[in-house]
Amino acid sequence: AQSVTQLGSHVSVSEGALVLLRCNYSSSVPPYLFWYVQYPNQGLQLLLKYTTGATLVKGINGFEAEFKKSETSFHLTKPSAHMSDAAEYFCAVSVSNTGNQFYFGTGTSLTVIP
Amino acid sequence: GAGVSQTPSNKVTEKGKYVELRCDPISGHTALYWYRQSLGQGPEFLIYFQGTGAADDSGLPNDRFFAVRPEGSVSTLKIQRTERGDSAVYLCASSPRGWADTQYFGPGTRLTVL
């Protein structure tokens, strides 16, 4: 079975500091990996995704993530946090041999301290 | 353009009642997903439609849950004999083609079973 683990349900960073949100997955075949963000009172929206090719992917709002197969990780980073980054972040994985399911992590709530 | 819409935004019902939750996907999107999100958890996959047919319904928790998409556009999630444990936010998402595409999420329907 596939699974997604997000370490740290709550992360706090100072404005301007590095943001690092961790995601590890389990999959027996190469997965497709996603990061979604949910701002307060809004629906989930895609930040970035990895399907094939370059393992470092860039998304919206200055976020990026790197697929590391050897570590089964897809950590999300942003060099400098902004107040508007405060939100809930979800990592998700999908693999073709299990059909069409998406598996989401439990989410990480990011707080940005002014 | 218009995003994914869901109605109602909130639904309060009594244990044992029947409810229907509606999803209007983005026009032209062939893939449609339903998820359930409980407090403090990530979205949990329920069912995936490709066109009019349910391509994968393995996430439906039991036979009280059923979903349809008769014309390949609007979808309805139906829950019979509701239980308090069904209380959650029900999310709908659509994507242009299939499971590897970006999913666009609706705002969700908050279901409360008293």
Interface residues (C-beta under 8 A of the other chain):
Chain A: V4 S9 Y32 Y36 Q42 G43 L44 Q45 L46 K49 T51 F90 A92 S94 S96 G99 N100 Q101 F102 Y103 F104 G105 T106 G107
Chain B: G3 V4 Y33 Y35 G40 Q41 G42 P43 E44 F45 Y48 Q50 A55 D56 S58 G59 L91 A93 G98 W99 A100 T102 Q103 Y104 F105 G106 P107 G108
